[in-house]
Amino acid sequence: MKINRRVLPIALGLIGLLLLSGCGSTTKPSASPTPATASPTPTNPYGAAPIDPPGPNEPILTLSKGSKKISLTLAKLKALGTKNYTIFEPFQKSRQTFTAVTLQQLFDLVGISETDSVLTYALNDYKYVDTAKNFIKSNGLLALAREGQDIPYDQGGPIRIIFPDNTSLATNLNAWNWSISSISVK
């Protein structure tokens, strides 16, 4: 029998492909879903894994100026008086309604004035510094809930700084500090 030298490499390549793809294998293929039927995993723009929410008596925010320092639980923050604000949330790229207190209310608790330089500090060590005047001018808010629900840690909660549309800090994404843990005078 004569073998055609041009056909042999093609035949060997096809046999190799069949073996690699599982043809000729005696093992049963797994029953995992095909890409066409698998549901997509939603992405979290905040880049965190789920974490248990804070306890009801757990302080979640510390405010300080000089020797004046207070710690607040979520319940104490809500007791300050909240309002609902519907804004464009730039990380989710959608309009969302937040329940919030104004940063001005928080500044007043410890005597932060417009001329003070304010440091906002997050649980992940992210820091943002600006003047109290700029936060106030932009109607800065501390969001306590989103769409009527507590904000999970893995989605920038349980509290986060937000800004209403058409204010100067609304487009400064650095100022939108998530999972905020303290606000102090620098």
C-alpha positions in Angstrom: 0.0 0.0 0.0 1.3 3.4 -1.1 0.8 6.4 1.3 0.3 9.8 -0.2 2.8 12.1 1.6 0.6 15.2 1.1 -2.5 13.5 2.7 -0.7 11.9 5.7 0.0 15.1 7.7 -3.6 16.2 7.3 -5.0 12.8 8.4 -2.7 12.8 11.4 -3.8 16.3 12.3 -7.5 15.4 12.1 -6.9 12.3 14.3 -5.1 14.5 16.9 -8.0 17.0 16.9 -10.5 14.2 17.4 -8.6 12.8 20.3 -8.1 16.3 21.9 -11.8 17.1 21.6 -12.8 13.9 23.5 -13.9 11.8 20.6 -12.7 8.3 21.2 -12.7 8.9 24.9 -14.5 6.5 27.2 -15.2 9.1 29.9 -18.5 10.8 30.1 -18.5 14.6 29.5 -19.5 16.7 32.4 -23.0 18.1 32.7 -21.8 21.8 33.1 -24.0 24.4 31.3 -22.9 25.6 27.9 -21.9 29.2 27.4 -25.2 29.8 25.6 -27.3 28.7 28.7 -25.1 30.0 31.5 -26.4 33.2 33.1 -23.9 36.1 33.2 -22.4 37.0 36.5 -23.3 40.7 37.3 -20.2 42.8 37.9 -19.9 44.9 41.0 -18.4 48.3 40.2 -17.3 48.6 43.8 -15.0 45.6 43.5 -15.8 43.9 46.9 -17.2 40.6 48.1 -20.3 40.4 50.3 -19.8 41.3 54.0 -22.2 41.0 56.9 -24.0 44.3 57.7 -23.1 46.2 60.8 -24.8 45.4 64.1 -27.5 47.7 65.4 -25.3 49.1 68.1 -22.1 49.2 66.1 -20.7 52.7 65.4 -20.1 53.1 61.7 -19.0 56.8 61.5 -16.7 58.9 63.6 -16.8 62.7 63.3 -14.0 64.8 64.8 -12.6 68.3 65.0 -9.8 68.8 67.5 -10.8 67.3 70.8 -14.4 67.0 69.9 -15.1 63.4 68.6 -18.4 61.5 68.3 -19.2 58.0 67.0 -22.6 57.3 65.4 -24.5 54.1 64.7 -26.8 53.8 61.6 -29.8 54.4 63.9 -28.3 57.6 65.3 -27.5 58.8 61.8 -31.1 58.2 60.7 -32.4 60.0 63.8 -30.7 63.2 62.5 -33.6 63.5 60.0 -33.3 62.1 56.5 -34.6 63.0 53.1 -34.8 61.1 49.8 -32.7 62.3 46.9 -32.9 60.9 43.4 -29.6 61.3 41.6 -27.5 59.9 38.8 -25.2 57.3 40.4 -22.1 57.5 38.2 -20.7 54.0 39.1 -23.9 52.2 38.4 -24.7 54.6 35.6 -28.4 54.8 36.6 -30.7 57.1 38.5 -31.1 55.9 42.1 -32.9 57.2 45.1 -30.9 57.5 48.3 -32.0 58.3 51.8 -29.4 60.7 53.2 -28.5 63.4 55.8 -26.6 66.4 54.6 -22.9 66.7 55.3 -23.7 70.2 56.7 -25.7 68.4 59.5 -22.7 66.3 60.3 -20.3 69.2 60.2 -22.5 71.1 62.7 -22.3 68.2 65.2 -18.6 68.7 65.8 -18.2 72.4 64.7 -16.6 71.9 61.3 -16.7 75.3 59.6 -16.5 76.2 55.9 -12.8 77.1 56.1 -11.8 73.8 57.6 -10.0 71.2 55.4 -12.1 68.0 55.7 -10.7 64.5 55.4 -13.1 61.7 54.5 -11.7 58.3 55.2 -13.1 54.9 54.0 -12.8 51.4 55.4 -10.4 50.5 52.5 -8.1 53.3 53.5 -9.2 55.6 50.6 -8.9 59.2 51.6 -10.4 62.4 50.0 -9.6 65.9 51.3 -11.5 69.1 50.4 -12.7 72.2 52.1 -16.0 72.0 54.1 -17.1 74.9 51.9 -16.8 72.8 48.7 -18.7 69.9 50.3 -21.5 72.3 51.4 -21.6 74.2 48.1 -22.1 70.9 46.3 -24.9 69.9 48.8 -22.8 66.9 49.9 -24.9 64.0 51.3 -24.1 61.0 53.5 -26.3 58.2 52.0 -27.7 55.8 54.5 -29.9 53.7 52.3 -30.5 53.1 48.5 -33.9 52.4 47.1 -35.3 52.1 50.6 -32.8 49.4 51.6 -29.6 49.4 53.6 -26.5 49.7 51.4 -24.3 46.5 51.7 -20.6 46.9 52.4 -19.8 45.3 49.0 -21.8 48.0 47.3 -20.2 51.0 48.9 -22.1 50.9 52.2 -23.3 51.0 54.8 -22.8 54.7 54.3 -21.3 56.7 51.5 -20.8 60.2 50.3 -22.9 61.3 47.3 -23.7 64.5 45.4 -26.9 65.7 43.7 -26.8 66.2 40.0 -25.5 69.5 38.6 -23.2 70.3 41.5 -19.5 70.9 41.2 -18.6 67.6 43.0 -21.2 65.5 41.2 -18.7 64.9 38.4 -15.6 64.6 40.7 -15.7 60.8 41.3 -12.8 61.0 43.8 -15.2 62.9 46.2 -17.7 60.0 46.1 -16.1 58.2 49.0 -17.7 54.7 49.6 -17.9 52.8 52.9 -17.0 55.9 54.7 -15.7 55.4 58.3 -14.7 58.9 59.4 -14.9 62.5 58.7 -12.4 64.8 60.4 -10.7 68.1 60.1 -7.2 67.7 58.7 
